[in-house]
Amino acid sequence: MVMNIGTLLSQWEAAGVFDFILPFLLIFAVVFGILTTTNILGKNKGVHVIIAFVIGLLALRLDFVPRFFAEIFPRLGVGLAVILTLVILIGLFVPQDEMRYWLYGLGSIAFVIAIVVVSQSFENYGWFSSGSNSDYVGWIIGAVLIIGLIIAVSNATSDKDEKKKVDNAVLVPWRN
């Protein structure tokens, strides 16, 4: 019997792997990781496992989480593809000494993409029912541009500041 990937994925979908098992594992792993990293409830990993397990199961009790994951992750994949394409193009055509400024712009674009992905995912739940999302996109882009401009101006240094930093630098020889 020869089985291709499409048939396997269809069987997994029919069995509920994408609607229940993968969302449960994702929620369990994130909650367990947060509890283990922060040690907010002590260092007993058994308690962390039980809490993460319960939160994972409770999250799947209603149909909201599987529907939300089915909405957000395909859009997230498209957003990541756009960001990856921009990273590759920037890496190919931008000199290394100017890379920092381009990455600030890329971060702003990634922020806009993240807001669009989340707002489009929540659209089916009536959270943005007061109008179409195209009404918000202009405001979001404008806000990101203003915030980017503020960050760029606040991080800008003059030539005098750069010269002062170089003049005050202490050279320490490498020691073995």
C-alpha positions as CSV (number, residue, x, y, z in Angstrom):
1,M,0.0,0.0,0.0
2,V,1.5,3.3,-1.1
3,M,0.4,6.4,0.8
4,N,1.3,9.9,-0.3
5,I,1.5,12.9,2.0
6,G,-1.8,14.3,0.9
7,T,-3.6,11.2,1.9
8,L,-1.8,11.1,5.3
9,L,-2.7,14.7,6.0
10,S,-6.3,14.1,5.1
11,Q,-6.4,11.2,7.5
12,W,-4.9,13.3,10.2
13,E,-7.4,16.0,9.6
14,A,-10.3,13.5,9.8
15,A,-8.8,12.1,13.0
16,G,-8.7,15.6,14.6
17,V,-5.0,16.0,14.8
18,F,-5.0,19.6,13.5
19,D,-8.1,20.6,15.5
20,F,-7.3,19.1,18.8
21,I,-3.9,17.4,19.2
22,L,-1.6,20.0,17.7
23,P,-3.4,23.0,19.5
24,F,-3.3,21.0,22.8
25,L,0.5,20.3,22.4
26,L,1.2,23.9,21.5
27,I,-0.7,25.3,24.4
28,F,0.8,22.7,26.8
29,A,4.3,23.4,25.6
30,V,4.0,27.2,25.9
31,V,2.4,27.1,29.4
32,F,4.9,24.5,30.6
33,G,7.8,26.5,29.2
34,I,6.5,29.7,30.9
35,L,6.0,28.0,34.2
36,T,9.4,26.3,34.1
37,T,11.3,29.4,33.0
38,T,9.7,31.8,35.5
39,N,9.5,29.3,38.4
40,I,6.5,31.3,39.6
41,L,5.0,28.2,41.3
42,G,8.3,26.7,42.5
43,K,10.6,24.3,40.8
44,N,8.3,21.2,41.0
45,K,8.0,20.2,37.4
46,G,5.1,17.8,38.2
47,V,3.0,20.8,39.2
48,H,4.0,22.6,36.0
49,V,2.9,19.5,33.9
50,I,-0.4,19.2,35.7
51,I,-1.2,22.9,35.3
52,A,-0.1,23.0,31.6
53,F,-2.1,19.8,30.9
54,V,-5.3,21.3,32.5
55,I,-4.9,24.6,30.7
56,G,-4.4,22.8,27.4
57,L,-7.5,20.7,27.9
58,L,-9.6,23.6,29.1
59,A,-8.5,25.7,26.1
60,L,-9.9,23.0,23.7
61,R,-13.2,22.6,25.6
62,L,-14.9,25.2,23.4
63,D,-14.5,25.4,19.6
64,F,-12.8,28.9,19.8
65,V,-9.2,27.8,20.0
66,P,-9.2,25.3,17.1
67,R,-11.1,27.8,14.9
68,F,-8.7,30.6,15.9
69,F,-5.6,28.5,15.2
70,A,-7.1,27.5,11.8
71,E,-7.5,31.2,11.0
72,I,-4.2,32.6,12.3
73,F,-1.5,30.1,11.3
74,P,-2.1,30.1,7.6
75,R,-2.1,33.9,7.6
76,L,1.0,33.8,9.8
77,G,2.7,31.6,7.2
78,V,2.0,34.1,4.5
79,G,3.3,37.0,6.6
80,L,6.5,35.1,7.4
81,A,7.0,34.3,3.7
82,V,6.8,38.1,3.0
83,I,9.2,38.9,5.8
84,L,11.6,36.2,4.7
85,T,11.6,37.5,1.1
86,L,12.4,41.0,2.3
87,V,15.2,39.7,4.5
88,I,16.7,37.9,1.5
89,L,16.4,40.9,-0.7
90,I,17.9,43.2,1.9
91,G,20.8,40.8,2.5
92,L,21.5,40.7,-1.2
93,F,21.4,44.4,-2.1
94,V,22.2,46.4,1.1
95,P,25.8,47.0,2.2
96,Q,26.7,45.6,5.7
97,D,27.3,49.1,7.2
98,E,23.8,50.2,6.3
99,M,22.1,47.0,7.4
100,R,21.0,48.3,10.8
101,Y,18.8,51.0,9.4
102,W,17.1,48.7,6.9
103,L,16.5,46.2,9.7
104,Y,14.6,48.9,11.7
105,G,12.4,49.4,8.6
106,L,12.0,45.6,8.3
107,G,10.9,45.4,11.9
108,S,8.3,48.1,11.3
109,I,7.0,46.1,8.3
110,A,6.9,43.0,10.4
111,F,4.9,44.8,13.0
112,V,2.4,46.0,10.4
113,I,2.1,42.4,9.1
114,A,1.6,41.0,12.6
115,I,-1.2,43.5,13.2
116,V,-2.9,42.7,9.9
117,V,-2.6,38.9,10.5
118,V,-4.1,39.2,14.0
119,S,-6.9,41.6,12.9
120,Q,-7.8,39.4,9.9
121,S,-7.9,36.4,12.2
122,F,-10.2,38.1,14.6
123,E,-12.5,39.3,11.9
124,N,-14.6,36.1,11.9
125,Y,-15.3,36.6,15.6
126,G,-16.9,40.1,15.3
127,W,-14.2,41.9,17.2
128,F,-13.7,44.3,14.3
129,S,-17.3,44.4,13.1
130,S,-17.7,48.2,13.2
131,G,-16.2,48.5,9.7
132,S,-13.9,46.8,7.3
133,N,-10.3,46.2,8.1
134,S,-9.3,48.4,5.3
135,D,-10.4,51.4,7.4
136,Y,-7.8,50.4,10.0
137,V,-4.8,49.7,7.7
138,G,-4.1,53.3,6.9
139,W,-4.1,54.2,10.6
140,I,-1.9,51.3,11.5
141,I,0.6,52.1,8.8
142,G,0.6,55.8,9.8
143,A,1.1,54.9,13.5
144,V,4.0,52.5,12.6
145,L,5.7,55.2,10.5
146,I,5.4,57.8,13.2
147,I,6.7,55.4,15.8
148,G,9.6,54.4,13.5
149,L,10.4,58.0,12.9
150,I,10.5,58.7,16.6
151,I,12.8,55.7,17.2
152,A,15.1,56.8,14.3
153,V,15.4,60.3,15.6
154,S,15.9,59.3,19.2
155,N,18.7,56.8,18.2
156,A,20.4,59.1,15.7
157,T,23.8,60.3,16.8
158,S,25.7,63.3,15.4
159,D,29.3,63.1,14.1
160,K,30.6,64.8,17.2
161,D,29.0,62.1,19.4
162,E,30.7,59.3,17.2
163,K,34.1,61.1,17.4
164,K,33.7,61.5,21.1
165,K,33.1,57.8,21.5
166,V,36.1,56.8,19.4
167,D,38.4,59.3,21.3
168,N,37.4,58.0,24.7
169,A,37.7,54.3,23.7
170,V,40.3,52.3,25.7
171,L,42.2,49.7,23.7
172,V,42.9,46.6,25.6
173,P,45.3,44.1,24.0
174,W,44.1,40.5,23.8
175,R,45.6,38.3,26.4
176,N,46.1,34.5,26.4
